[in-house]
Amino acid sequence: MLNTSLVNRHLTITTEPIDEGALLCARTMSVGMGAVVYFLGVVRGNEDGKTISAIEYEAFEKMVTHQFNVLFAEMEKRWPIESVRLVHRIGVVKVNEPSLWVEVIAPHRGEAFAACQWLIDGMKRVVPIWKKPVA
Amino acid sequence: MEISVHFYSYLKELTGCARTVETLAADTTVGVLHDQLMEKFPKLTAMKKSTLISVGVEYQPRDYVLHDGEEVSLFPPVQGG
């Protein structure tokens, strides 16, 4: 899917740890924006009642990129988003480490919160990433 | 026609392979291919209702008619985040 949007979109699927500091430093926003919402998804130490040490994420990467772009396009139709950046780790992610980082920038907080929540819900519905607990 | 089929997540464990190639009659649908795969890999049958199917990078329903050379993927419900 071709990205013809004027919105700042950044999607990263990576085996590397998520560098929150670098992501925050790279933030850009225009003077009309009043809300930045970002969410960090972190690996919990238990899965289905069992203690785990990590989660191994597997992705169908070509489809992941396409489905995220479909979600971004729909999100931009629904809310006046200026920027969306999303990083998802794949491979083994240890407990307490982030597997997901999402940032949405919009003029007002209601739009930014709603869009961010909607994007994560959409990801969990259609983006082909799977997890396997590591004991 | 030949269709390449990819399995992801625990469907790989159920089939014992990540990829197979199926020879199909023209105008075969996704649903017929799925039925054929469940005959070939009976362990897939337990996941029949929850299996998601894409052609290329788009989800497709069971009545989608396949074309020669298309790539089909079968996988369980997604779990990102």
Backbone of each chain as ProteinMPNN parsed JSONL, in Angstrom:
{"seq_chain_A": "MLNTSLVNRHLTITTEPIDEGALLCARTMSVGMGAVVYFLGVVRGNEDGKTISAIEYEAFEKMVTHQFNVLFAEMEKRWPIESVRLVHRIGVVKVNEPSLWVEVIAPHRGEAFAACQWLIDGMKRVVPIWKKPVA", "coords_chain_A": {"N_chain_A": [[0.855, -1.202, 0.0], [0.689, 2.118, -0.978], [2.086, 4.923, 0.589], [0.504, 7.804, 0.72], [0.007, 9.766, 2.406], [-0.024, 12.895, 4.244], [0.624, 12.87, 6.776], [3.027, 12.372, 9.359], [4.465, 9.391, 9.353], [5.909, 6.686, 11.002], [7.114, 3.481, 11.01], [8.505, 0.804, 12.663], [9.799, -2.39, 12.696], [11.539, -4.487, 14.649], [14.413, -6.354, 15.833], [15.935, -5.268, 17.717], [16.486, -3.74, 20.994], [14.026, -1.394, 22.252], [14.69, 1.974, 22.036], [13.881, 4.283, 24.043], [14.754, 6.87, 24.721], [16.066, 7.827, 22.41], [13.91, 7.828, 20.672], [12.25, 9.775, 21.834], [13.881, 12.008, 21.558], [13.828, 12.298, 18.825], [11.39, 13.327, 18.263], [9.105, 15.352, 16.461], [7.019, 18.201, 16.064], [4.374, 20.38, 14.977], [3.446, 23.857, 15.556], [0.723, 23.907, 15.92], [-0.063, 21.706, 17.294], [-1.245, 20.122, 20.261], [-1.179, 17.892, 21.847], [0.512, 15.035, 22.902], [0.514, 11.657, 22.931], [1.873, 8.789, 24.282], [2.497, 5.275, 24.347], [3.653, 2.46, 26.076], [4.18, -0.878, 25.709], [4.847, -3.549, 27.809], [6.645, -6.531, 28.532], [5.125, -8.882, 30.564], [5.774, -10.777, 33.597], [4.371, -13.108, 33.814], [2.315, -15.523, 32.22], [-0.738, -16.724, 31.352], [-0.975, -17.645, 33.985], [1.484, -18.782, 34.52], [4.933, -18.477, 35.408], [7.186, -16.635, 33.463], [10.185, -16.009, 31.476], [10.581, -14.516, 29.287], [9.152, -13.314, 26.158], [8.747, -14.657, 22.964], [8.463, -13.101, 19.936], [6.883, -13.491, 16.814], [6.655, -12.554, 13.409], [4.81, -11.931, 10.408], [6.261, -10.302, 8.27], [5.977, -8.709, 5.875], [3.225, -8.53, 5.594], [2.598, -7.422, 8.028], [3.614, -4.793, 7.777], [1.959, -3.841, 5.716], [-0.629, -4.093, 6.87], [-0.409, -2.422, 9.113], [-0.118, 0.022, 7.764], [-2.619, 0.224, 6.562], [-4.175, 0.525, 8.856], [-3.083, 2.951, 9.845], [-3.879, 4.704, 7.794], [-6.673, 4.625, 8.03], [-6.95, 5.589, 10.612], [-6.056, 8.195, 10.273], [-8.127, 9.205, 8.789], [-10.124, 9.296, 10.649], [-9.305, 10.898, 12.8], [-7.649, 14.089, 13.454], [-4.717, 13.656, 12.998], [-1.277, 14.458, 13.35], [1.104, 13.117, 13.514], [2.251, 9.754, 13.662], [3.985, 7.286, 15.28], [5.384, 4.098, 15.476], [6.817, 1.355, 17.085], [7.614, -2.012, 17.025], [8.845, -4.772, 18.652], [10.396, -7.828, 17.564], [11.292, -11.33, 17.85], [13.107, -12.527, 20.749], [11.975, -11.084, 23.701], [12.743, -9.898, 26.785], [11.306, -10.255, 30.113], [9.906, -7.329, 31.581], [10.991, -5.717, 29.684], [10.266, -3.399, 27.021], [7.974, -4.233, 24.421], [6.49, -2.924, 22.637], [6.07, 0.337, 21.334], [4.278, 3.224, 21.009], [3.385, 6.286, 19.543], [1.29, 9.087, 19.307], [0.457, 12.136, 17.82], [-1.552, 14.956, 18.073], [-3.946, 17.694, 17.679], [-5.497, 17.975, 20.063], [-6.013, 16.437, 23.346], [-8.066, 14.495, 23.573], [-8.445, 13.471, 21.01], [-5.92, 12.424, 20.508], [-5.584, 10.469, 22.547], [-7.769, 8.782, 21.927], [-7.172, 7.962, 19.291], [-4.739, 6.632, 19.636], [-5.464, 4.524, 21.341], [-7.316, 3.226, 19.669], [-5.667, 2.469, 17.55], [-3.954, 0.582, 18.761], [-5.815, -1.338, 19.559], [-6.69, -2.084, 17.014], [-4.342, -3.143, 15.954], [-4.118, -5.459, 17.507], [-6.113, -6.9, 16.446], [-5.741, -7.287, 13.664], [-3.024, -7.269, 12.792], [-0.439, -9.349, 11.798], [1.214, -10.685, 14.105], [2.659, -12.809, 16.449], [2.896, -14.353, 19.703], [5.079, -16.248, 21.831], [5.439, -17.75, 24.858], [8.427, -17.816, 26.849], [9.939, -20.011, 28.993]], "CA_chain_A": [[0.0, 0.0, 0.0], [1.5, 3.322, -1.113], [1.787, 5.943, 1.594], [0.328, 9.119, 0.104], [-0.447, 10.63, 3.488], [0.832, 14.008, 4.666], [0.926, 12.626, 8.186], [4.331, 11.798, 9.641], [4.3, 7.984, 9.775], [7.134, 5.898, 11.14], [6.864, 2.126, 11.499], [9.741, 0.031, 12.787], [9.708, -3.744, 13.242], [12.965, -4.67, 14.909], [14.858, -7.288, 16.879], [16.748, -4.493, 18.665], [15.731, -3.115, 22.091], [13.414, -0.095, 21.95], [15.454, 3.058, 22.655], [12.904, 5.353, 24.294], [15.423, 8.172, 24.715], [16.287, 8.238, 21.019], [12.597, 8.109, 20.082], [11.778, 11.061, 22.345], [14.724, 13.047, 20.948], [13.506, 12.435, 17.399], [10.019, 13.836, 18.113], [8.885, 16.67, 15.846], [5.602, 18.57, 16.013], [4.165, 21.771, 14.57], [2.919, 24.727, 16.629], [-0.71, 23.686, 16.096], [-0.313, 20.458, 18.031], [-1.304, 20.324, 21.7], [-1.242, 16.64, 22.605], [1.355, 13.89, 22.532], [0.225, 10.477, 23.756], [2.613, 7.603, 23.884], [2.188, 4.065, 25.1], [4.709, 1.459, 26.083], [3.739, -2.21, 26.106], [5.996, -4.201, 28.45], [6.438, -7.97, 28.744], [4.844, -9.271, 31.959], [6.495, -11.962, 34.06], [3.546, -14.309, 33.86], [1.436, -15.714, 31.057], [-1.679, -17.814, 31.658], [-0.727, -18.168, 35.331], [2.82, -19.373, 34.647], [6.046, -17.533, 35.388], [7.993, -16.738, 32.239], [11.365, -15.144, 31.481], [10.562, -13.681, 28.076], [8.207, -13.705, 25.115], [9.32, -14.632, 21.623], [7.491, -12.597, 18.962], [7.073, -13.867, 15.411], [5.851, -11.673, 12.554], [4.742, -12.068, 8.946], [6.655, -8.884, 8.203], [5.416, -7.987, 4.725], [1.814, -8.261, 5.887], [2.591, -6.502, 9.177], [3.779, -3.437, 7.253], [0.75, -3.474, 4.973], [-1.789, -3.933, 7.761], [-0.229, -1.187, 9.896], [-0.394, 1.175, 6.9], [-4.076, 0.302, 6.429], [-4.672, 1.11, 10.118], [-2.683, 4.371, 9.895], [-4.72, 5.459, 6.852], [-8.014, 4.73, 8.616], [-6.825, 6.466, 11.789], [-5.929, 9.58, 9.791], [-9.46, 9.643, 8.34], [-11.003, 9.472, 11.811], [-8.825, 11.938, 13.72], [-6.696, 15.009, 12.811], [-3.393, 13.266, 13.483], [-0.122, 15.01, 12.625], [2.208, 12.169, 13.515], [2.124, 8.474, 14.368], [5.219, 6.483, 15.222], [5.154, 2.819, 16.163], [7.93, 0.404, 17.061], [7.265, -3.313, 17.613], [9.97, -5.718, 18.646], [10.177, -9.244, 17.297], [12.351, -12.11, 18.479], [12.948, -12.728, 22.186], [11.927, -9.863, 24.51], [12.754, -10.332, 28.186], [10.35, -9.657, 31.056], [10.165, -5.935, 31.956], [11.44, -4.92, 28.528], [9.146, -3.038, 26.144], [7.829, -4.894, 23.114], [5.715, -2.02, 21.767], [6.104, 1.774, 21.637], [3.401, 3.931, 20.067], [3.197, 7.717, 19.842], [0.352, 9.792, 18.426], [0.437, 13.585, 18.053], [-2.783, 15.543, 17.53], [-4.171, 19.028, 18.277], [-6.098, 17.912, 21.398], [-5.758, 15.156, 24.013], [-9.124, 13.517, 23.326], [-8.16, 12.836, 19.715], [-4.669, 11.659, 20.609], [-5.857, 9.26, 23.346], [-8.689, 7.893, 21.2], [-6.486, 7.391, 18.126], [-3.72, 5.696, 20.116], [-6.193, 3.323, 21.811], [-7.905, 2.571, 18.488], [-4.582, 1.849, 16.783], [-3.483, -0.622, 19.461], [-6.895, -2.328, 19.422], [-6.66, -2.569, 15.631], [-3.157, -3.999, 15.823], [-4.388, -6.753, 18.135], [-7.141, -7.571, 15.655], [-5.396, -7.63, 12.266], [-1.598, -7.276, 12.422], [0.013, -10.732, 12.045], [2.329, -10.896, 15.034], [2.264, -13.821, 17.45], [3.862, -14.465, 20.798], [5.272, -17.577, 22.42], [6.131, -17.559, 26.137], [9.693, -18.524, 27.077], [9.955, -20.356, 30.427]], "C_chain_A": [[0.884, 1.243, 0.0], [1.103, 4.342, -0.052], [1.722, 7.303, 0.925], [-0.094, 10.153, 1.148], [0.522, 11.784, 3.746], [1.235, 13.847, 6.13], [2.323, 12.0, 8.309], [4.127, 10.372, 10.178], [5.67, 7.328, 9.874], [6.77, 4.549, 11.739], [8.181, 1.377, 11.519], [9.416, -1.327, 13.404], [11.156, -4.189, 13.427], [13.244, -5.755, 15.953], [15.662, -6.55, 17.956], [15.888, -3.946, 19.813], [15.179, -1.742, 21.691], [14.148, 0.992, 22.739], [14.524, 4.253, 22.849], [13.522, 6.742, 24.204], [15.61, 8.691, 23.303], [14.966, 8.598, 20.346], [12.078, 9.469, 20.539], [12.569, 12.209, 21.724], [14.334, 13.318, 19.496], [12.114, 13.029, 17.174], [10.012, 15.198, 17.419], [7.393, 16.942, 15.852], [5.474, 20.043, 15.674], [3.521, 22.561, 15.714], [1.42, 24.54, 16.862], [-1.052, 22.469, 16.93], [-0.266, 20.703, 19.541], [-1.282, 19.051, 22.515], [-0.306, 15.591, 22.014], [0.994, 12.767, 23.492], [1.167, 9.384, 23.319], [2.416, 6.479, 24.88], [3.345, 3.09, 24.958], [4.095, 0.141, 26.542], [4.941, -2.991, 26.59], [5.668, -5.673, 28.711], [6.261, -8.257, 30.234], [5.555, -10.576, 32.307], [5.646, -13.196, 34.222], [2.599, -14.328, 32.679], [0.565, -16.928, 31.36], [-1.348, -18.474, 32.996], [0.645, -18.772, 35.541], [3.886, -18.29, 34.588], [6.866, -17.743, 34.114], [9.188, -15.797, 32.348], [11.353, -14.171, 30.3], [9.396, -14.104, 27.193], [8.945, -13.628, 23.781], [8.217, -14.221, 20.644], [7.881, -13.037, 17.56], [6.171, -12.975, 14.565], [5.892, -12.14, 11.106], [4.979, -10.644, 8.453], [6.036, -8.107, 7.045], [3.952, -7.611, 4.993], [1.668, -7.32, 7.081], [2.671, -5.056, 8.676], [2.508, -2.972, 6.543], [-0.415, -3.199, 5.921], [-1.643, -2.703, 8.664], [-0.535, 0.041, 9.026], [-1.883, 1.345, 6.645], [-4.668, 0.953, 7.688], [-4.325, 2.601, 10.208], [-3.604, 5.214, 9.003], [-6.122, 5.656, 7.423], [-8.001, 5.678, 9.818], [-6.775, 7.933, 11.364], [-7.261, 10.118, 9.253], [-10.322, 10.015, 9.534], [-10.597, 10.632, 12.697], [-7.788, 12.824, 13.03], [-5.273, 14.802, 13.328], [-2.299, 13.976, 12.678], [0.992, 13.967, 12.511], [1.809, 10.881, 14.227], [3.435, 7.732, 14.172], [4.979, 5.214, 16.035], [6.379, 1.921, 15.984], [7.438, -0.889, 17.716], [8.485, -4.202, 17.54], [9.512, -7.096, 18.222], [11.393, -9.998, 17.825], [12.083, -12.192, 19.978], [13.026, -11.384, 22.923], [11.783, -10.284, 25.967], [11.675, -9.62, 29.004], [10.85, -8.273, 31.486], [10.704, -5.08, 30.811], [10.236, -4.577, 27.653], [9.17, -3.802, 24.818], [7.161, -3.961, 22.117], [5.856, -0.585, 22.263], [5.273, 2.461, 20.57], [3.295, 5.382, 20.502], [2.251, 8.324, 18.814], [0.349, 11.265, 18.816], [-0.771, 14.171, 17.325], [-2.99, 16.918, 18.182], [-4.658, 18.965, 19.729], [-5.968, 16.513, 21.998], [-6.799, 14.095, 23.711], [-8.846, 12.742, 22.049], [-6.937, 11.935, 19.82], [-4.881, 10.366, 21.403], [-6.71, 8.273, 22.545], [-7.973, 7.207, 20.041], [-5.468, 6.342, 18.561], [-4.38, 4.385, 20.57], [-6.741, 2.524, 20.632], [-6.826, 1.838, 17.69], [-4.112, 0.551, 17.447], [-4.55, -1.724, 19.39], [-6.891, -2.938, 18.018], [-5.486, -3.501, 15.397], [-3.455, -5.4, 16.356], [-5.448, -7.552, 17.379], [-6.608, -8.065, 14.306], [-3.909, -7.751, 11.935], [-0.982, -8.632, 12.795], [1.342, -10.828, 12.801], [1.82, -11.876, 16.085], [3.325, -13.9, 18.528], [3.887, -15.883, 21.363], [6.034, -17.369, 23.723], [7.415, -18.392, 26.208], [9.803, -18.765, 28.583], [11.179, -19.755, 31.129]], "O_chain_A": [[1.732, 1.404, 0.878], [-0.082, 4.588, 0.171], [2.752, 7.892, 0.599], [-0.497, 11.267, 0.812], [1.723, 11.671, 3.503], [2.07, 14.587, 6.648], [2.737, 11.203, 7.467], [3.675, 10.18, 11.307], [6.481, 7.405, 8.951], [6.197, 4.471, 12.825], [8.889, 1.32, 10.514], [8.837, -1.409, 14.487], [11.912, -4.258, 12.458], [12.423, -6.029, 16.828], [16.024, -7.133, 18.978], [14.694, -3.711, 19.629], [15.786, -1.024, 20.896], [14.217, 0.932, 23.966], [14.386, 5.109, 21.975], [12.909, 7.674, 23.684], [15.345, 9.861, 23.026], [14.896, 9.539, 19.555], [11.532, 10.229, 19.74], [12.007, 13.255, 21.402], [14.492, 14.434, 19.001], [11.699, 13.216, 16.03], [10.807, 16.079, 17.746], [6.59, 16.028, 15.667], [6.331, 20.854, 16.025], [3.105, 21.983, 16.718], [0.9, 24.969, 17.892], [-2.221, 22.234, 17.238], [0.623, 21.392, 20.042], [-1.358, 19.102, 23.743], [-0.327, 15.302, 20.817], [1.144, 12.899, 24.707], [1.262, 9.075, 22.131], [2.202, 6.695, 26.073], [3.926, 2.92, 23.886], [3.551, 0.056, 27.643], [5.944, -3.096, 25.883], [4.54, -6.009, 29.069], [7.117, -7.927, 31.054], [5.891, -11.372, 31.429], [6.121, -14.222, 34.709], [2.144, -13.287, 32.203], [1.073, -18.025, 31.594], [-1.426, -19.694, 33.134], [0.946, -19.234, 36.641], [3.773, -17.322, 33.836], [7.192, -18.87, 33.741], [9.213, -14.903, 33.194], [12.027, -13.141, 30.318], [8.741, -15.116, 27.444], [9.667, -12.67, 23.504], [7.187, -14.885, 20.53], [9.046, -12.967, 17.168], [5.046, -12.674, 14.963], [6.897, -12.68, 10.645], [4.038, -9.879, 8.246], [5.615, -6.963, 7.223], [3.509, -6.513, 4.657], [0.735, -6.52, 7.141], [1.892, -4.202, 9.098], [2.045, -1.85, 6.748], [-1.105, -2.188, 5.788], [-2.627, -2.021, 8.949], [-1.145, 0.997, 9.505], [-2.369, 2.469, 6.522], [-5.543, 1.815, 7.602], [-5.161, 3.416, 10.598], [-4.052, 6.291, 9.397], [-6.692, 6.741, 7.309], [-8.928, 6.465, 10.011], [-7.369, 8.799, 12.006], [-7.498, 11.326, 9.258], [-11.146, 10.926, 9.457], [-11.455, 11.287, 13.288], [-7.111, 12.364, 12.11], [-4.708, 15.661, 14.005], [-2.396, 14.079, 11.455], [1.729, 13.942, 11.525], [1.126, 10.905, 15.25], [3.924, 7.573, 13.053], [4.438, 5.26, 17.14], [6.896, 1.756, 14.879], [6.909, -0.865, 18.827], [9.086, -4.361, 16.477], [8.377, -7.492, 18.487], [12.397, -9.393, 18.2], [10.961, -11.955, 20.426], [14.001, -10.645, 22.792], [10.814, -10.948, 26.336], [11.201, -8.543, 28.644], [12.041, -8.069, 31.721], [10.854, -3.866, 30.951], [9.296, -5.365, 27.551], [10.215, -3.988, 24.194], [7.246, -4.168, 20.907], [5.772, -0.322, 23.463], [5.525, 2.305, 19.376], [3.134, 5.674, 21.687], [2.393, 8.104, 17.611], [0.251, 11.602, 19.996], [-0.987, 13.925, 16.138], [-2.287, 17.265, 19.131], [-4.276, 19.807, 20.542], [-5.83, 15.528, 21.273], [-6.463, 12.916, 23.603], [-8.99, 11.52, 22.003], [-6.921, 10.825, 19.288], [-4.422, 9.299, 20.995], [-6.41, 7.08, 22.492], [-8.145, 6.007, 19.829], [-5.347, 5.289, 17.935], [-3.923, 3.293, 20.234], [-6.643, 1.297, 20.602], [-7.045, 0.725, 17.213], [-3.9, -0.456, 16.771], [-4.229, -2.895, 19.187], [-7.065, -4.145, 17.853], [-5.617, -4.524, 14.726], [-3.093, -6.4, 15.736], [-5.651, -8.737, 17.645], [-6.985, -9.146, 13.855], [-3.566, -8.292, 10.884], [-0.997, -9.021, 13.962], [2.412, -11.02, 12.224], [0.684, -11.773, 16.547], [4.489, -13.564, 18.309], [2.887, -16.6, 21.374], [7.157, -16.865, 23.705], [7.48, -19.511, 25.7], [9.763, -17.814, 29.363], [11.354, -19.943, 32.333]]}, "seq_chain_B": "MEISVHFYSYLKELTGCARTVETLAADTTVGVLHDQLMEKFPKLTAMKKSTLISVGVEYQPRDYVLHDGEEVSLFPPVQGG", "coords_chain_B": {"N_chain_B": [[-2.974, -25.259, -11.395], [-0.339, -23.815, -9.399], [0.004, -23.212, -5.981], [1.578, -21.515, -3.427], [1.861, -22.177, -0.021], [2.024, -20.799, 3.189], [2.779, -21.34, 6.627], [2.221, -20.035, 9.854], [3.293, -19.219, 13.245], [1.928, -21.384, 15.769], [0.741, -23.032, 13.927], [2.677, -23.932, 12.257], [3.905, -25.81, 13.852], [1.864, -27.656, 14.042], [1.67, -28.598, 11.437], [4.224, -29.332, 10.882], [5.85, -28.096, 9.098], [6.965, -25.073, 7.439], [6.184, -24.257, 5.003], [4.393, -25.195, 2.079], [3.643, -26.533, -1.181], [0.829, -26.461, -3.175], [-0.971, -28.184, -5.672], [-3.568, -27.169, -7.65], [-6.903, -27.197, -9.079], [-8.072, -24.951, -11.657], [-9.755, -21.944, -10.645], [-10.116, -22.675, -8.007], [-11.182, -22.184, -4.656], [-10.319, -20.306, -1.655], [-11.47, -21.612, 0.522], [-11.755, -24.274, -0.366], [-9.083, -24.927, -0.745], [-8.246, -24.736, 1.929], [-9.7, -26.86, 3.069], [-8.477, -28.969, 1.693], [-5.906, -28.772, 2.7], [-6.392, -29.441, 5.348], [-6.973, -32.088, 5.092], [-4.518, -33.057, 4.277], [-2.892, -32.285, 6.392], [-3.951, -33.316, 9.142], [-3.984, -32.333, 11.791], [-4.522, -29.658, 11.627], [-7.22, -29.39, 11.609], [-8.404, -29.075, 14.115], [-8.066, -26.395, 14.557], [-9.691, -25.177, 12.811], [-11.885, -23.27, 12.865], [-10.751, -20.971, 13.952], [-8.635, -20.292, 12.383], [-6.881, -17.912, 10.444], [-6.779, -16.562, 7.165], [-4.718, -15.386, 4.607], [-4.218, -13.904, 1.383], [-1.455, -13.126, -0.347], [-0.885, -10.056, 1.117], [-3.323, -9.499, 2.161], [-6.29, -10.165, 4.023], [-8.541, -12.795, 3.217], [-11.786, -14.072, 2.356], [-13.42, -17.352, 2.567], [-14.595, -17.809, 0.085], [-13.019, -16.635, -1.806], [-11.509, -16.641, -4.967], [-8.727, -18.349, -6.079], [-5.622, -17.52, -7.784], [-3.177, -18.543, -10.206], [0.075, -18.871, -8.915], [-0.274, -17.227, -6.699], [0.337, -16.396, -3.257], [-0.49, -17.988, -0.322], [-1.315, -17.616, 3.099], [-1.601, -19.178, 6.248], [-2.7, -18.744, 9.535], [-2.868, -18.505, 13.176], [-5.151, -16.657, 15.422], [-4.128, -13.236, 15.815], [-1.584, -11.718, 17.941], [-0.253, -9.351, 18.728], [1.733, -6.806, 20.461]], "CA_chain_B": [[-2.147, -24.137, -10.962], [0.407, -24.07, -8.158], [-0.156, -22.183, -4.944], [2.498, -21.668, -2.302], [1.151, -21.954, 1.249], [2.918, -20.59, 4.327], [2.159, -21.502, 7.947], [2.87, -19.213, 10.877], [3.05, -19.484, 14.661], [1.855, -22.805, 16.099], [0.3, -23.851, 12.79], [3.903, -24.578, 11.764], [4.125, -27.014, 14.671], [0.814, -28.632, 13.717], [1.921, -29.187, 10.108], [5.606, -29.803, 10.807], [6.59, -27.381, 8.045], [6.621, -23.649, 7.321], [5.704, -23.962, 3.649], [4.105, -26.319, 1.188], [3.114, -26.101, -2.478], [-0.344, -27.256, -3.533], [-1.425, -28.125, -7.067], [-5.027, -27.035, -7.573], [-7.628, -26.928, -10.326], [-8.395, -23.535, -11.862], [-10.928, -21.427, -9.928], [-10.231, -23.194, -6.637], [-11.347, -21.114, -3.668], [-9.557, -20.402, -0.405], [-12.11, -22.613, 1.373], [-11.411, -25.607, -0.875], [-7.664, -25.128, -0.405], [-8.169, -24.99, 3.375], [-10.174, -28.238, 3.276], [-7.439, -29.869, 1.17], [-4.779, -28.73, 3.643], [-6.773, -30.171, 6.567], [-6.834, -33.525, 4.774], [-3.083, -33.345, 4.215], [-2.35, -32.077, 7.742], [-5.181, -33.444, 9.957], [-3.942, -31.559, 13.045], [-5.059, -28.31, 11.375], [-8.684, -29.412, 11.726], [-8.79, -28.554, 15.437], [-7.976, -24.936, 14.516], [-10.409, -24.749, 11.607], [-12.714, -22.064, 13.02], [-9.996, -19.77, 14.343], [-7.542, -20.024, 11.433], [-7.019, -16.747, 9.562], [-6.159, -16.853, 5.867], [-4.452, -14.227, 3.743], [-3.631, -14.114, 0.053], [-0.54, -11.982, -0.335], [-0.9, -9.369, 2.42], [-4.713, -9.143, 2.479], [-7.183, -11.224, 4.487], [-9.538, -13.148, 2.211], [-12.805, -15.031, 2.826], [-13.331, -18.707, 1.993], [-15.057, -17.882, -1.31], [-12.067, -15.962, -2.697], [-10.995, -17.545, -6.012], [-7.26, -18.226, -6.173], [-5.003, -17.405, -9.109], [-1.879, -19.216, -10.291], [1.234, -18.127, -8.416], [-0.549, -16.458, -5.476], [0.859, -16.957, -2.003], [-1.517, -18.048, 0.727], [-0.769, -17.829, 4.447], [-2.543, -19.61, 7.286], [-2.152, -18.47, 10.855], [-3.863, -18.401, 14.256], [-5.451, -15.263, 15.794], [-2.902, -12.461, 16.034], [-1.346, -11.442, 19.369], [0.793, -8.334, 18.87], [1.708, -5.898, 21.612]], "C_chain_B": [[-1.446, -24.5, -9.652], [0.283, -22.879, -7.216], [0.806, -22.502, -3.804], [1.757, -21.31, -1.014], [2.164, -21.847, 2.389], [2.13, -20.753, 5.631], [2.939, -20.678, 8.961], [2.453, -19.659, 12.283], [2.866, -20.992, 14.882], [1.233, -23.651, 14.995], [1.495, -24.551, 12.148], [4.167, -25.875, 12.523], [3.096, -28.087, 14.342], [1.079, -29.318, 12.377], [3.319, -29.792, 10.012], [6.407, -29.144, 9.71], [6.119, -25.926, 8.002], [5.987, -23.341, 5.97], [5.407, -25.254, 2.915], [3.591, -25.745, -0.131], [1.983, -27.043, -2.85], [-0.668, -27.078, -5.012], [-2.952, -28.189, -7.056], [-5.63, -26.852, -8.957], [-7.883, -25.42, -10.433], [-9.67, -23.186, -11.09], [-11.146, -22.042, -8.546], [-10.326, -22.023, -5.659], [-10.449, -21.362, -2.452], [-10.138, -21.505, 0.486], [-11.767, -24.034, 0.945], [-9.95, -25.922, -0.569], [-7.525, -25.464, 1.077], [-8.612, -26.426, 3.676], [-9.113, -29.253, 2.834], [-6.248, -29.932, 2.135], [-5.113, -29.49, 4.931], [-6.747, -31.685, 6.335], [-5.365, -33.931, 4.801], [-2.431, -33.26, 5.591], [-3.533, -32.118, 8.731], [-5.175, -32.619, 11.252], [-4.465, -30.137, 12.859], [-6.561, -28.235, 11.641], [-9.158, -28.828, 13.057], [-8.817, -27.028, 15.46], [-8.84, -24.335, 13.409], [-11.125, -23.408, 11.777], [-11.911, -20.812, 13.32], [-8.862, -19.43, 13.369], [-7.868, -18.816, 10.556], [-6.25, -17.048, 8.282], [-5.955, -15.553, 5.093], [-3.972, -14.731, 2.387], [-2.757, -12.889, -0.184], [-0.568, -11.358, 1.05], [-2.304, -8.942, 2.841], [-5.465, -10.367, 3.01], [-8.211, -11.514, 3.386], [-10.517, -14.156, 2.789], [-12.671, -16.364, 2.097], [-13.76, -18.758, 0.53], [-14.14, -17.123, -2.278], [-11.49, -16.98, -3.687], [-9.5, -17.284, -6.226], [-6.789, -18.155, -7.63], [-3.601, -18.008, -9.056], [-0.762, -18.31, -9.762], [0.982, -17.327, -7.145], [0.01, -17.186, -4.25], [-0.212, -16.858, -0.928], [-0.824, -18.283, 2.063], [-1.882, -18.21, 5.396], [-1.909, -19.34, 8.639], [-3.247, -18.364, 11.915], [-4.168, -16.926, 14.553], [-4.188, -14.51, 16.193], [-2.82, -12.011, 17.495], [-0.299, -10.353, 19.585], [0.661, -7.518, 20.142], [2.448, -6.429, 22.804]], "O_chain_B": [[-1.896, -25.368, -8.904], [0.435, -21.721, -7.604], [0.835, -23.62, -3.291], [1.107, -20.268, -0.931], [3.045, -22.694, 2.535], [0.969, -20.356, 5.722], [4.169, -20.634, 8.926], [1.453, -20.346, 12.489], [3.562, -21.794, 14.259], [1.199, -24.876, 15.113], [1.354, -25.627, 11.567], [4.584, -26.883, 11.953], [3.405, -29.279, 14.356], [0.748, -30.491, 12.204], [3.574, -30.655, 9.171], [7.522, -29.572, 9.412], [5.027, -25.595, 8.465], [5.339, -22.308, 5.798], [6.079, -26.268, 3.104], [3.154, -24.596, -0.182], [2.147, -28.263, -2.844], [-0.643, -25.965, -5.536], [-3.547, -29.128, -6.529], [-4.957, -26.41, -9.888], [-7.905, -24.71, -9.428], [-10.549, -24.028, -10.907], [-12.236, -21.94, -7.982], [-9.644, -21.01, -5.812], [-9.907, -22.449, -2.253], [-9.392, -22.245, 1.127], [-11.518, -24.898, 1.786], [-9.616, -27.042, -0.183], [-6.775, -26.369, 1.443], [-7.963, -27.125, 4.454], [-8.88, -30.259, 3.505], [-5.664, -30.993, 2.356], [-4.237, -30.109, 5.535], [-6.526, -32.461, 7.265], [-5.013, -35.008, 5.283], [-1.542, -34.044, 5.922], [-4.055, -31.07, 9.112], [-6.236, -32.247, 11.754], [-4.816, -29.478, 13.838], [-7.107, -27.155, 11.869], [-10.194, -28.165, 13.115], [-9.508, -26.432, 16.285], [-8.741, -23.146, 13.104], [-10.99, -22.517, 10.939], [-12.336, -19.708, 12.983], [-8.206, -18.398, 13.515], [-8.962, -18.702, 10.003], [-5.207, -17.701, 8.308], [-6.868, -14.74, 4.943], [-3.407, -15.817, 2.262], [-3.247, -11.76, -0.217], [-0.309, -12.034, 2.045], [-2.468, -8.131, 3.753], [-5.293, -11.475, 2.502], [-8.688, -10.601, 2.712], [-10.143, -14.995, 3.609], [-11.91, -16.49, 1.137], [-13.338, -19.655, -0.2], [-14.47, -16.99, -3.456], [-11.038, -18.053, -3.288], [-9.076, -16.164, -6.511], [-7.44, -18.643, -8.553], [-2.933, -17.991, -8.022], [-0.674, -17.136, -10.122], [1.927, -16.795, -6.563], [0.132, -18.41, -4.224], [-0.762, -15.788, -0.664], [0.134, -19.052, 2.15], [-2.972, -17.638, 5.357], [-0.743, -19.659, 8.87], [-4.415, -18.156, 11.589], [-3.518, -16.04, 13.997], [-3.292, -15.069, 16.827], [-3.83, -11.93, 18.195], [0.471, -10.43, 20.543], [-0.373, -7.533, 20.81], [2.506, -5.766, 23.84]]}, "name": "protein", "num_of_chains": 2, "seq": "MLNTSLVNRHLTITTEPIDEGALLCARTMSVGMGAVVYFLGVVRGNEDGKTISAIEYEAFEKMVTHQFNVLFAEMEKRWPIESVRLVHRIGVVKVNEPSLWVEVIAPHRGEAFAACQWLIDGMKRVVPIWKKPVAMEISVHFYSYLKELTGCARTVETLAADTTVGVLHDQLMEKFPKLTAMKKSTLISVGVEYQPRDYVLHDGEEVSLFPPVQGG"}
